[in-house]
Amino acid sequence: MAALDLHKHNDAILTQLKDSRLFRQLAYVNGKWVAGQSDIAVTNPADDEVLGYITSLEKSQIDNAIDAADTAFRHWKTLSADHRAAGLMLWHDKIKENREDLARLMVLEQGKTLDEARGEIDYGASFIRWFAEEARRAYGETIPSHIPNAQLGTIREPIGVAALITPWNFPSAMITRKAAAALAIGCTVIVKPAGETPFSALALAELAERAGIPAGVFNVVTGDAPMISATLSCSDKVKALSFTGSTRVGKLLLRQSADTVKKCSMELGGNAPFIVLPDMDTTEAAKAAVDAKFQTSGQDCLAANRIFVPRDKHDAFADAFATEMLKLRVGNGLDADTDIGPLINAQAVNKARKIVEDALEKGAKLLAGSPQPVSDGNFFYPVLLSNITPDMMVYREENFCPVAGIVPYDTIPEVITAANDTEYGLAAYVYGHDIRQIWTLMRGLEFGMVSINSVKMTGHPIPFGGMKQSGLGREGSRHGFDEYSEIKYYCLGGLNIASGN
């Protein structure tokens, strides 16, 4: 295909926006909108209609972006925390002012409901505000000296250029959660958004430019994902790499980054257990489990994957879950009455169908819903399965689709063992009232985040991240700076402290 034609797009995308300039199809490098030699179509998952095209940069252009970010870092890191924070707050305000446009753009390219998209814009903006404020509190420490006539201490310094590789399920918030921390501490960033959802990232670049973020500080590159990721991973000028996505790709990026001993933070796959305790009301628990399972159409690393219920409450819980699940309306995310939007593409639909077929072939029982295909778009109706066993895909893998499986258990030690029986360890849900059982589970579950009696668990003040093969490092909270900074120790000797000179 020839070089990008800026006028090639579906007019429907512009009719959804008050500010058409937020719809960008070029990459953003060193303060300029840059075209490659070819372009890639981006489709709406609700109807597979082409929304527009993104430019595909050449490797030399990715190298140029790295050089620009490296050059900009030399100045950006010297600015005061107040100066950087002021720029970030302007960016935050621009995002909030354009919330509706950003949300609609997200629905068109990602498929989630408009309410979910609005929530993501608010969620993403909250990280910018948090780190703008936290930058003023990136303290070092004074160390009591064991060396005569010396003062000891530490300071926190930005690590350098940070590469941010982000997923399609949260195309705005996964960028801001990473970029806000990196920019606030003094790093410059290169964002590689998912090819399925580039327009949200490019809209953020447009707003960063309007907020006065200097050229080279915030860059967005688009094109061939393996080539871009390898270029960023192998560059010795890129000092940190943050990735959200599959464990398989995360391992590949770690291998590619090894030669340059890059600081890597990884938010990878999940297989979240939802554990109902014996003293929990089944109807209340079922409503919560439906919310935990079907958020973002099930395409969420925090989505409940395996639902563990006391054996004597299994049937009552299943009935209550099915009742709530069947109330959910599947449709276009822009329709006001939609609860579950489309899956991201046809491959995701095929995987969902395969998960159900695999379970049924191995003895699972279909309690509610239907895995039958929908003629138009990438829709998949929610499904509830029982008789789930560990050899089934629905139990073993991260589903990333609206398929739920219920597993009965008899004892607390048994359910802890079963919940931990996974290579993943991102998030877990516990619903009950007995504080002794809750505490036993909270300490026994091998997951980075455990939420008790609440589906909502994330936000800007909390350290988001997992254990085992769910990742490395934490995002958000005061710990979010750790991935983009180094602790420098100093020993200031020759002070003759005892004499006061």
N, C-alpha and C positions, 0 to 999 in steps of 0.2 A: 504494500500500500504506500502511496506517496506521502510526503510530509504533511503534517496535520493541517487541516482546514478548520479554522476557528469557527466557521459557520455550520459545521456538520454536527448537528445534535437534534434531539427530539424536542420540538417546541414545547411539549408538555412540561418539561422540566423548568422552563422559564416562567410558564404561567403559574407555577407554584411559589415563585419567589417574588418578594417585594423589591429586592435588590439583586438584579441580574448579574452584577459584577462578582457575586459570591460563587457563581458557577464558572470554574476555571478548568481548562483542559491542558494547560501547559505545566511543566515542572517549575519550581521556584528555587532558584540558585543564586546566591550572592546578591539578593535584592532585585533580581530580574526574572521575568517569565521566559522560560527557555524551551525551545522545541527540539525534538530529536529528528531522526530520519524516517520514522514510521509511527503509526498510531495503533491503539488497541481499543476495541469496542468495550463499553461498559453497559450492562443490561439491568433492567428492573426485574428482580426475582419474582414479582407478582405476575408478570405477563411476558417476560423474556424480550420485551421491546428494548431496542437500543436507546439509551439515554444520551450518550455522547461518546467521546473518544478521549483517551489520555495519550500523551506523547510518550514514546519509548526512547529513553536516552541511551546513548552509546557508552561504552566503558570509559572512554576518554572524558566524557561529560561527568560521569560519577567521580572520576579522579579530580576534575576541576572543582566539583562541589566540596570534596574533602579538602583540597588546597584552600578554597575560600573560607571554609569553616575554621581551618587551622590558623589562617591569617587573622580572621576576625577574633579568634580566641585571645590573641595577644593583647588586644585592647579591652575586650569585654570583661576579662578577668580582673583588670585593674580598677574597674569602676566600683564605687562604693555599693554596699548592699542596699542602701536606700535608693540609689540611682537605678539599679537593676529592678528593685521591687516596684518602683514607680512605673517603669515600662511594662512590667508584668500586669500591674493593676489596670493600666490602660487597655491591655489585651483582654483581660478579664471583662472589663466593662463593654468592650466592643462585642464580645461573644454574647453577653447577656442582652445587649441591645438588639442583636440579630438572632435571638433564640428561636423564633418561629421559623425563619428561613432555614437555619441550620438543621432544625428538626425535620422539616419537610424534605430537605435535600437528603438527609439520612434515610428517611423512610423509602424514598425513591430508589436508592442504590442498595440498601441493606434489607428492607422489608419489614422491620419491626413496627409495632403500632406507633401512632403519633404521640400518644401519651408516654410510651416508653422512650421515644426519641427525645421528647422534651425533658424527661427526667435525666437522660444521659447528658444533654447539654448542660443542665444545672450541675450535675455530678462532676462533669469534666471541668467546668469553670471553678468549682469549689477548690480543686487542687491548685489552680493558679493563684487564687487568693491565699490559700494556706501557705504555699511555699514563698510567695512574695513577703508574707509576714514572718515566716520562719527564717528567712535569709538573715534577718537582723539578729537572730539568736543562734547562729552557727558558731557557738563558742568553742574556744580551745580550753585548756586547763593548766593550772599551775601544779607542779609536782614537787612535794617536799624533797629537798636535795639531800642525797647521801654523799655528794662530792663537796669537799671544802671550798668555800668562796665561789659557789656557782649557783645560778638560778636555772631551774629546769621547767620545761613546759611543752605544750603542744599547740599547734594551730591547724585548722582545716583549710586545705587548698583545693581548688577545682582541678579535676584530673586532665581535662583537655577536650578534644572533640569526642562527642558521644553519638553513636549510631543507634537509632531507635527503629526497630522493625515491629510493626503493629498489625493486629488482626482485623478481620472484617466484621466480627460480631459486635464490637464496640469501637466504631471507626473514629470517634472523636475523643472519648474519655481516655482511651488507652494512649493516645498521643499526649494529651494535656497532663495526665498523671506522671508520665515520664519526663516530658519536656519541661514542665514547670520546675521540677526538682533540679534538673540539669542546668537550666538557664539561671535560676535563682542563686545557685552556688557559684556560678561563673563559667560554666561550660558553654560551648556552642553545640548545636545539634544538626544532624541530618536524619530526616524522617523518611523511612521507606514504608508507605502504607500498603495495605493489601490491594491487589489488583482489582478485587471485586468492589471495593469501596474507596476509591481515591478522592472523590469529590469533597468529602467531608474534610480530609486533610488539606486539600488545596484551598478550601474556604478558610480554614484556620490560618493558612499562610497569608491570604489576602488581609485578614483582620490583624495579623501580627504586623504586616507592613503599615496598615493604617495607624496602628498603635505606636509606630516609630521604632520598632525593634530594628536595630542596625543591620545593614546588609551583611550576609554571611553568618549571622548568629542563629537564624532559624531557616532551615532549608528543607524542601520536600522534593524527593526524586522519585520518578515513576518509570516503569518499563519492565524488563525481564527480571523476575524475582530472583532466580538462582544467580544470575550474573551480578546483580546489584548487591545481594547479600554476601557473595563471595568477595567482591571488591571491598566492601566495608569491613568484612571480617579479617581480611588479610593485610589491610593497610596498617603500616606502623604509625601513621599519623592519627588514626582513630584509636583512642585510648580506652574507651568504654563501649560496650555493646549491650543494649537492653532489648530483649525479645519477649513477646507474648505470642504463644501459638502452641503447636503440637510438640510433644516430647521428642518425636522422631526428628523434626527439623531443629529443635533446640540442641540435640546431641550433635547434629551436623555442624551447626554454627560454633559450638564449643570446640570441635575438632579443627575447624578452619581458623579459629582465633588463637589456637594454642601456640603457634610459632611466634606470635607477637606478644604473648603473655598478657592478653587484654583482660581488663576487669569485665566480667560478664555477669549480668543479672538475667534470670530466666523465670518467666511465669508460664508454666507449661500445663500439661493436661491435668484433668481432675476426674475423680470417680466418687462423688460425694455420697456418703451414707446419710439417710434420714432415719433416725432411731426414735421410735415411739416407746416410752416407758410404760410399765404395767399400770401406773396410777393415772395415766393421761386419758382425758375424754377423747373417744375415738372420732367423733364428729369434728371437734376443734382441731385435732391433729390432722385429720384428712384435709380440711380446708387449707391448713398451713402447708401440707405436703404438695397439694395441687399448685399453690403459689410458688413453692420452691422448685417444683419440677418444670413448670411450663413458662417460666420467665424467659423472655427473648426466644419464644417458640421452642424452648429446650436447648437452644444454641448458646449455652452459657457455661463457663467452666465451673461455676458455683451451683449449677442446676443439680437437684437431688437425682442421683442415678440409681441407687439401690435403697429401697424403703423397707426397713426392718420393723416388724410388728409382733407383739406377743402372740403366741399361737392361739390362745383363747379369745383374742380380739381380732384375729385375722379377717374373718368373714364380715363382721360389723364394720371394720375399718374399710375393707374393700368396697362394700356397698356405699358407704359415705363418700369415699374417694371417687367412685364411678359417678355418683350423683353430681358432685361438684365439677368433675371433669367434663361431663356431657353438657354442662351449661356454657362451656367456652365456645365462642364463635370464631370460626376460621375465615379469614378473608384478607383483603387488601388493607395494609396498615393505615392507609389514609381514610378508610371508612370508620366513622365514629363508633360503630358497634363492634368492631373487631377486637378480639382478645388474643388471637394467635395469627401472626402474619405468615408469609411463605418461608420456606427454608431457602438458603442462600442460592442454591442451584440444583440442577437435575441430579448431579452426583450425590448431593446430600439426601435427596428424596430416595434415590436408589439404596443408599446405605441404610436409611431408616427402614425401608421395606425388607432389606436383608436381615436386619437385626430381629425384626418380628418373625420372619420366616425361619431363621435359625432357632429361635426360642421354641416356636411351635413344633418344629421337627424333633426337638430334643425333649418334648414333653410338657412344655408350658401350656397354660390355659388362657385363652383370650376371654377376659372378663367384660371388657367394654371397648368401644371404638372399632375402627376398621382400617386395615392397612391397604385398602384398595386405592388405586391411583386416581388422582383428580385430573380431568381432561386439560384444564388450562392452568398455566402457572406452575410454580413449584410448591404446591400446598400438600400438607400431610396432616390428616386428622389425628388427634391424640388417641393413644392406645394404652390400655391397662392390661397387664399380664400377671398371672400368678403361677405357682409351681416353678419358681425360678431356681436354677441351680448354678453353681460356680463355673460350669463348663460352657455356659451360654454367653454370647456376645453382650447381651443386655446387662449381664452381671459383671463381666470382666472388662469391657471397654468403656471409654467415655462415649456415651451415646450421641450427644449433640443433636438431639431430635426429640419430638414430643412422645416418647415411648417410656412408660413407667412400669417397673416390675416390683412386686411385693414379695418379701421373704419372711417367713415366720421364724421366731426364735423362742427358746425356752428359759435361758438364764442370762444374767448380765455378763458373766465372763464369756459365754458363747457368742453373744452379739458383738462384744469388743473384738474378739478374735476374727469373726466374720467381716466386720467393718474394716479391719486393718488388712484383710487379705486382698491387697491390691498394691501394685507398684506405685500408685499415686498417693498423695497426701496433702491435698490442697485445703478442702473445707469439709466440715461435717455439721449436721444438725441433730440436736437432741431435744425431744419434747417430753416433759414430765415435771413432777413437783417434788419428789423425794430428793432432798439435797445430798444425801449420802450417795445415792445412785448417780445423780448428776455429776458429783465431784469425781466419782470413780470413773465415769465415762470421759469426763473432760481431761483427766490425767492419763487415761489409758488409750485414748484414740490418737493414732499417729498421723495427725493432720495439723497443718499450720494455723488453721482458724477453726474454732468450734463455737457455734452459735446455739444458745439455749433458749428455747421458747420464742424465737424471733427469726423470721425469714430474712429480714434486712440485717446485714452484718458489716457492710463495708462503708467507707467514707474517708474523707481526707485525713482525719486524725489517727487512723488505725494502720498498723503495719500489715499490708496485704502481701501474702506469699505462702508458699507451701513447703512441705518436707518431702523426703524421698525423691522420686522422679517427677515431682510436680514443680521443681524449680530450685533456684538459688537467689538469695537476697530478698529484700522487702521493698514495696512501693508504698508511698503515702507515709504519714506520721513523721516524726523527727528522724526516724531511721531512713527515710527516703533519700537523704543526702549521702548516705554511705556509699551508694552505687556510683556516685559521680564526683567523689572527692577522695583525697588522701590525707591521712593524719601525719603531719610533719612534726617530729620531735626536735627540740633544740636544747642544747646545753650551753649556757652563757657563763663562761668561766672567767677567772682573773678579776673578780669583783672586790676582793678583800673586804668581805661583808662584815667581818667581826670588828674591824676598826672604823666602819662607817664611811670609808672612802670609796 
